Amino acid sequence: MTEYDRPELAEFWRLARETMEGGGRSAFSFRVEDAPTATVLGELLRKPVAHPARRQISLARLDEHLRAHGSTLPEVLESVHGKPVGMSASEEASTADAVLRFALRENGLLHAPWAAEWVEHVRRYGKIPQPALPMIANQAAAVLARLQAEPRRWTTRFALAGNDLDDGRPLTRVVAKALQLAGTDWERAGVLPDAYSNPVLTSQGYLSLNDSLAAQEITVVRSPRLLESGVPGPLMVLPNGLTPQAKHHLDGKTVRCHHDFTPEGIRVTNKVLAWTGGTAWRMSAADYREAVATLIARGVELPTLNVRPETASWDADLADTMATTGLMVTEEHVLPSLL
């Protein structure tokens, strides 16, 4: 006799099978009549069970308990009854809907605008075997409940669900689909690939997700030369644009931004200001004209501007001025004036 085929649990397993095979329900009610039944059920669920009492048993939660100890609910039912769980295609679809809706309800997401379409998509195209669905549905709903837009709480896939959110895994597919239906993605939801890739260079040194930026007010620049030369800070250096790590550390900060007078510099500055609500620093059309005049007078050769920049959100005249002048100015060019 195994721990699962104890006589005290015979009715419990009968109800579990009936619920799984019946379709349309994700839980069943079980009456705990006496102390032996309470003891055996408590051992199964790994929690104290009172008697006499009536317990509402979620198939998804029951499957989770069993999986934590190496089995699945369908496997246990097959072992106890000597036959596999059987459902028709329509019953299986109905049960899948119920399991998915139950997981969403338990995590406060059942009425999310994307929920109904997500349930249908996962059932039809999720490619998740029925026995694995309760666990994955619960995991997915729990992950999605943590990814609230406001306030954004930056984290990583591993911190959310370990290796289960690696690329190609079923959980990854269904969570990504929910994010897509909600009009967002991993990065905009505050989820980084990992905590340590692409750390951000600042006046404090390199910062990863697990570090904190002490300064409330910070200047964002492109060139590490500004940090090396002692431009008044604190500074954040973004040679590769507004990375996810940078977004994390800039959330909630008061930001001013300086960059190159180039198409890429205007594009990045627009993104930084849009993300942070910050201001541009020494980046006006007048600053550009002054820099060009000063550098030409000193005999500095400036690179040619071959592509018109996008409109700068902070100065509507800047793109026209740069296009008319036809020259680019980098941060290194104007470094002395920034000190």
Phi, psi and omega in degrees: 000131177268174179294343184269332185258034173292143183300329180297339184258005184302313180292325179301311181290327178298315179294323178297315179295315181301321181290317180294316185280339184284331181077150174088345179238148180244004181207163176219161181258133182231130180270119177268106190273325190216175183297316179301319179294318179299320181294311182295317179294322177298321177295322180293315185272354180060041176202155179295141179233125181276166175210153345291146182197161175245126182249136173269120186250117176278129177300321181295315180292322178298317178298322178299314179302315183291320180296327179297343180239025167094005180231171172239163180299313177300323179295318180295317180296322177295320180293318183290318187259351178076016177207148182289158174291133181236134176220145173287168180300319181290322177294320180296319179295317179297317179295319179299315177302315182296318180296316181293317179295321179299315180298318178295317181298317181298336182250015175071026185242004187300328183257016174297147184303332183266353193298311185297317179293325179294316179302313181296318181296313182297319180296318187273323189235002185290341179056042179250121178302144183308316181299330183272348188298315181303314181296313183292322178298316179295317178299312183298314181296321179295319178296312183297326179295334180277345186264064178276140183294321182227127349283143180292132177243103184293138181205189178233164177300319182295319180295330180283318187205027179059215182286352181293346177255018171292156180302139178092344181285150180303318181298320179299316182299314187284327176292316179299323179295319178297319178298318179299314180295333178276000178079028180221191178208183184305309186294314181293338176276358177088023182250116179268155177301322175199175187275346193240344181292147176051055176298158185263130177277125179223178175297339176275356188105195180280133181242133174255184183301328184275001178259165178239140176272115188291322186287141174274328178249131186215147177257126179263130180226175180258321190263131174299341178300328180293323177291316181297325186273356176084029173301133183308135186240207002292152183244152165237129184257123182238076179292339182247024177084192185278090182280164177303320178299319179297318179302317179301311185285340180270346179304126176081002181266158171269118193238137163237148190230135171233145180207186178288149168276072179220165177305318179293321180297319178293318181299313182294317180298319175304317182293317180297315182292323178295321182288320190257345189069023184277191181235154175279146182237120179054042185231024181275170175300322178295320178297320179296313181298319180296318180296316180298313181298317181294316183291319178296319179298332179269004177078019180279131177274120182260143178294149181282139175271113183257346182233131180293131178290159171290162180297132179281128184295337184263348182204104185294340182272346190296313183299316179298317181298316180294317181296320180291319181286321175077023180229152178250146180231124180264169177298323178298325179298321186258011184309313182303325182283346180269346183284000000 
